[in-house]
Structures are given as structure tokens and as C-alpha cells.
Amino acid sequence: MSQAIMELVEKTSLKENPPEFEVGDTVDVHLKILEGNKERVQVFTGVVIARSGSGSREMFAVRRIVAGEGVERKFPVHSPRIEKIEVKRSGVVRRAKLYFLRERVGKAVRLKERRRT
């Protein structure tokens, strides 16, 4: 009974057509940022290293290099703060979690590009 109620509550917060991307893809996450009473869009570009959860609790982690330091950020897929997610390129991966990229430096961080037909 309570599970059915939870599903009904979650349906209201889900996006109609969630963005399609996979682990290993390089994505641009367009975030709405509030500064005072103004709202602007900030882009966070990086490689998706993990996806977890399901339904309204689904999250994904994006990693990028800023000034020689690795920066990771987790986003909820169905967040109203995320305006859109653009897939820039797709990488060939054989793992569900790409945490091994944390130890890699330079060109070793790059993933082979997946050719889509």
C-alpha cells in the first residue's frame, strides 16, 4: 500500500522525457543558478563516471579537470534546476562506474569515442 502511494507522489516530480546519456559520455549540464534575484544558466562540462538510484532519486556524477585538479559533482536527473543535458561525445566503456579515472592523469583520462550509426 505505502509503495503505491510513494510511486504516485514520485510521478509528479519526474520529467516527462528525461535526457538519454550513459556512463562514459561527455556531457554539458546546463544548471539554473540563482544570484540574488537574478537567474542565469551555468554549464558544467565533464565525463559521466557513475549513475545510481531510480525514479525521482536517480543521480549521476560528472567529473572534469579544472586548473589541474579533478572536480566531481553529483546531479539529480529529474531536478528542476537542470535546464538540459547535452551529450557532446560518447565513450566506449566496459564498466558501470568509472572511478578508475580518478587516478589517471593527462592523456590517460581520455576514453575511446563510440561511433554511432
C-alpha positions in Angstrom: 0.0 0.0 0.0 2.7 2.5 1.0 4.8 1.6 -2.0 1.9 2.5 -4.3 1.4 5.9 -2.6 5.2 6.6 -2.9 5.0 5.9 -6.6 2.1 8.3 -7.1 4.0 11.0 -5.2 7.2 10.5 -7.2 5.4 10.7 -10.5 4.6 14.4 -10.0 8.4 15.2 -9.7 9.6 13.1 -12.7 10.4 14.8 -16.0 8.3 13.7 -19.0 11.2 12.9 -21.2 14.4 12.5 -19.2 17.7 13.1 -21.1 19.3 10.0 -22.6 23.0 9.6 -21.7 25.2 6.8 -20.5 28.3 6.3 -18.3 31.4 7.4 -20.3 29.6 10.2 -22.2 31.0 13.7 -22.2 28.1 15.9 -21.3 27.2 19.6 -20.8 24.9 20.1 -17.8 23.1 23.4 -18.0 22.2 24.5 -14.5 20.0 27.3 -13.4 21.9 29.4 -10.7 20.2 32.0 -8.5 22.3 35.1 -7.8 20.3 37.5 -5.7 17.0 37.9 -7.5 18.5 37.1 -11.0 18.7 33.6 -12.5 21.3 32.6 -15.0 22.4 29.3 -16.6 25.8 27.9 -15.8 27.3 25.0 -17.9 29.3 22.1 -16.2 31.1 20.0 -18.8 32.6 16.7 -18.0 32.6 12.9 -18.2 29.7 10.9 -16.6 31.5 8.5 -14.3 28.5 7.0 -12.4 24.7 6.7 -12.4 22.8 5.5 -9.4 19.3 5.2 -8.0 16.0 5.0 -9.7 12.8 7.1 -10.1 13.0 10.6 -8.7 16.1 9.6 -6.7 18.2 8.9 -9.8 21.6 10.7 -9.7 24.6 10.9 -11.9 28.2 12.0 -11.2 30.2 14.2 -13.6 34.0 14.6 -13.4 36.1 17.3 -15.1 39.6 18.8 -14.7 39.8 22.4 -13.6 43.3 24.1 -13.2 44.9 20.7 -12.9 42.5 19.5 -10.2 39.8 16.9 -10.6 36.3 18.2 -9.7 33.3 15.8 -9.3 29.7 16.9 -8.9 26.6 14.8 -8.5 23.3 15.9 -10.0 19.7 14.5 -9.7 18.5 13.5 -13.2 14.9 14.9 -12.6 15.9 18.1 -10.9 14.0 21.3 -11.9 17.3 23.2 -11.6 18.8 21.3 -14.6 17.6 23.0 -17.8 19.1 20.5 -20.2 21.8 17.9 -20.6 23.7 17.8 -23.9 25.8 14.8 -25.0 28.9 16.1 -26.6 30.6 12.7 -27.3 30.1 9.1 -26.3 32.9 7.0 -24.9 33.5 3.2 -25.1 33.4 1.8 -21.6 33.1 -1.7 -20.1 32.2 -0.7 -16.6 29.2 0.8 -14.8 31.4 3.0 -12.6 34.5 4.8 -13.9 36.1 5.6 -10.6 39.5 4.4 -12.0 39.7 7.7 -13.9 40.4 9.5 -10.6 43.9 8.0 -10.5 44.7 8.8 -14.2 46.5 11.9 -15.4 46.8 13.7 -18.8 46.0 11.7 -21.9 45.3 8.5 -19.9 42.0 10.1 -18.8 40.6 10.1 -22.4 38.1 7.4 -23.5 37.8 6.0 -27.0 34.9 7.5 -28.8 31.9 5.4 -29.6 30.8 5.6 -33.2 27.1 5.9 -33.6 25.4 4.9 -36.8 
